[in-house]
Amino acid sequence: MDNEKINKENKLINNFKEIGIYIIIIIAVILIRTFIITPVKVDGASMNDNLQDGEILILKKYDHSYERFDVVIFNYKGEKLIKRIIGLPGETVEYKDNKLYINGEYIEEQMITKKTNDFNLNQLGFTKIPAGYYFVMGDNRVNSTDSRIIGLVSQDDILGTTNFILFPFNKIGRINK
């Protein structure tokens, strides 16, 4: 009788151990997705030719140091938008004759293949980008809802950066900068 009781207890303990491992894995996945990285799907053509509709990227939620040409994901009216940072706080931004000028100085954009219409930050009512804000654009300049339309993006709305394509597998790797 005692052996039968001990066997039942051992079986129960083993079941709890097995379930415990799954619980730990689930908690780890939730924590990683909440605070470190999570997959994000490209929706639309605004980042063509570099990113295509349906591609899966890795969003780095922990990365809050933004540089020019970083690809960021941010919240805009309940949607997650993917764009490239063009202008940083304290800078002026102007496009003239399909060329980018930051603080009056020409900056080459190697990743852009589409024409960018003339634009000046003054069109948004700013002479310089205020602290805590960024000027963002899609790589497909003729088909992008970006800062030219929605205005500057607050740092508080930026979820993080991405520089890695996870899917499709034939494109797995770093995003052009």
C-alpha positions as CSV (number, residue, x, y, z in Angstrom):
1,M,0.0,0.0,0.0
2,D,2.8,2.4,0.9
3,N,4.6,1.7,-2.4
4,E,1.4,2.4,-4.3
5,K,1.0,5.7,-2.5
6,I,4.7,6.7,-3.1
7,N,4.3,5.8,-6.8
8,K,1.2,8.1,-7.1
9,E,3.1,10.9,-5.4
10,N,6.1,10.5,-7.6
11,K,3.9,10.5,-10.7
12,L,2.1,13.6,-9.4
13,I,5.5,15.3,-8.8
14,N,6.7,14.4,-12.3
15,N,3.6,15.8,-13.8
16,F,4.1,19.1,-12.0
17,K,7.7,19.2,-13.1
18,E,6.7,18.7,-16.7
19,I,3.9,21.3,-16.6
20,G,6.3,23.7,-14.7
21,I,8.8,23.5,-17.6
22,Y,6.0,24.6,-20.1
23,I,4.9,27.4,-17.8
24,I,8.5,28.7,-17.6
25,I,8.8,28.6,-21.4
26,I,5.5,30.4,-21.8
27,I,6.5,33.1,-19.3
28,A,9.9,33.5,-21.0
29,V,8.3,33.9,-24.4
30,I,5.8,36.5,-23.1
31,L,8.6,38.5,-21.4
32,I,10.8,38.4,-24.5
33,R,7.9,39.6,-26.8
34,T,6.8,42.2,-24.3
35,F,10.2,43.8,-23.5
36,I,12.9,42.7,-26.0
37,I,11.9,41.6,-29.5
38,T,8.7,40.8,-31.4
39,P,7.9,40.0,-35.0
40,V,6.3,42.8,-37.1
41,K,4.7,42.4,-40.5
42,V,5.2,45.0,-43.3
43,D,1.8,46.2,-44.4
44,G,1.7,48.0,-47.7
45,A,4.1,49.4,-50.3
46,S,5.4,52.5,-48.5
47,M,8.9,50.9,-47.9
48,N,9.4,49.4,-51.4
49,D,12.0,48.7,-52.8
50,N,13.8,47.8,-49.6
51,L,10.9,46.2,-47.7
52,Q,7.9,44.4,-49.3
53,D,4.3,43.9,-48.2
54,G,4.0,40.8,-46.1
55,E,7.6,40.5,-45.0
56,I,8.2,39.8,-41.3
57,L,10.8,41.9,-39.5
58,I,12.2,41.7,-35.9
59,L,11.3,44.8,-33.8
60,K,13.9,45.6,-31.2
61,K,11.8,47.1,-28.4
62,Y,14.9,47.8,-26.3
63,D,16.6,50.1,-28.8
64,H,15.8,53.7,-28.1
65,S,18.8,55.4,-29.6
66,Y,17.7,56.6,-33.0
67,E,20.0,57.6,-35.9
68,R,19.4,58.9,-39.3
69,F,18.2,56.2,-41.8
70,D,17.2,53.8,-39.0
71,V,14.0,51.9,-39.8
72,V,11.5,52.4,-36.9
73,I,8.1,51.2,-36.0
74,F,5.7,53.6,-34.4
75,N,2.1,54.0,-33.4
76,Y,-0.1,56.3,-35.4
77,K,-3.8,56.3,-34.7
78,G,-3.9,52.7,-33.6
79,E,-1.8,51.4,-36.5
80,K,1.9,50.4,-36.5
81,L,3.7,52.2,-39.3
82,I,7.2,51.3,-40.5
83,K,9.3,54.2,-41.8
84,R,12.9,55.5,-42.0
85,I,14.2,58.3,-39.8
86,I,15.3,61.2,-42.0
87,G,15.5,64.2,-39.6
88,L,16.6,64.2,-36.0
89,P,15.7,66.7,-33.2
90,G,17.2,70.1,-33.8
91,E,17.7,69.7,-37.5
92,T,16.2,71.3,-40.6
93,V,15.0,69.0,-43.4
94,E,14.6,69.9,-47.1
95,Y,14.3,68.0,-50.3
96,K,15.2,70.0,-53.4
97,D,15.7,68.5,-56.9
98,N,15.4,65.0,-55.5
99,K,18.2,65.6,-53.0
100,L,18.1,65.6,-49.2
101,Y,19.5,68.5,-47.3
102,I,19.9,68.5,-43.5
103,N,20.8,71.8,-42.0
104,G,21.5,73.0,-45.5
105,E,24.1,70.3,-46.2
106,Y,23.5,67.6,-48.9
107,I,23.1,64.1,-47.4
108,E,23.3,61.1,-49.8
109,E,20.5,58.5,-49.5
110,Q,21.8,55.3,-51.0
111,M,18.7,53.2,-50.3
112,I,16.2,55.4,-52.3
113,T,15.4,54.6,-55.9
114,K,12.2,56.6,-56.3
115,K,11.9,60.4,-56.8
116,T,11.2,62.6,-53.8
117,N,9.3,65.7,-54.5
118,D,10.5,69.0,-53.2
119,F,9.7,69.5,-49.5
120,N,10.6,71.9,-46.7
121,L,10.1,71.4,-43.0
122,N,8.4,74.9,-43.0
123,Q,5.5,73.2,-44.8
124,L,4.7,71.5,-41.5
125,G,5.0,74.8,-39.6
126,F,8.5,74.2,-38.2
127,T,11.9,75.7,-38.8
128,K,13.6,73.0,-36.9
129,I,12.5,69.6,-35.5
130,P,11.7,70.0,-31.8
131,A,13.3,68.0,-29.1
132,G,11.7,64.5,-28.8
133,Y,10.4,64.4,-32.4
134,Y,11.6,62.9,-35.6
135,F,10.9,63.4,-39.3
136,V,10.2,60.0,-40.9
137,M,9.6,58.9,-44.5
138,G,8.8,55.7,-46.4
139,D,11.4,54.5,-48.9
140,N,8.7,54.6,-51.6
141,R,8.4,58.3,-51.6
142,V,5.5,58.5,-54.1
143,N,3.3,56.1,-52.0
144,S,4.0,56.7,-48.3
145,T,1.9,58.2,-45.5
146,D,4.8,59.7,-43.6
147,S,5.9,62.9,-41.9
148,R,5.0,65.0,-44.9
149,I,1.4,64.0,-44.3
150,I,1.1,63.0,-40.7
151,G,3.6,65.4,-39.2
152,L,6.6,64.8,-37.0
153,V,6.6,61.6,-34.9
154,S,7.0,61.8,-31.2
155,Q,9.7,59.7,-29.6
156,D,7.0,58.4,-27.2
157,D,5.2,56.8,-30.1
158,I,8.2,54.9,-31.4
159,L,8.1,51.3,-30.4
160,G,11.7,50.5,-31.5
161,T,13.9,49.9,-34.4
162,T,14.3,47.1,-36.9
163,N,17.2,46.1,-39.1
164,F,16.5,42.4,-39.7
165,I,14.2,40.6,-42.1
166,L,13.0,37.3,-40.7
167,F,10.7,36.1,-43.5
168,P,10.6,35.2,-46.4
169,F,13.6,33.0,-45.7
170,N,15.2,33.8,-49.1
171,K,15.5,37.5,-47.9
172,I,16.6,36.7,-44.3
173,G,19.2,39.2,-43.2
174,R,19.9,42.9,-42.5
175,I,17.9,45.8,-43.9
176,N,19.8,48.2,-46.1
177,K,20.7,51.5,-44.4
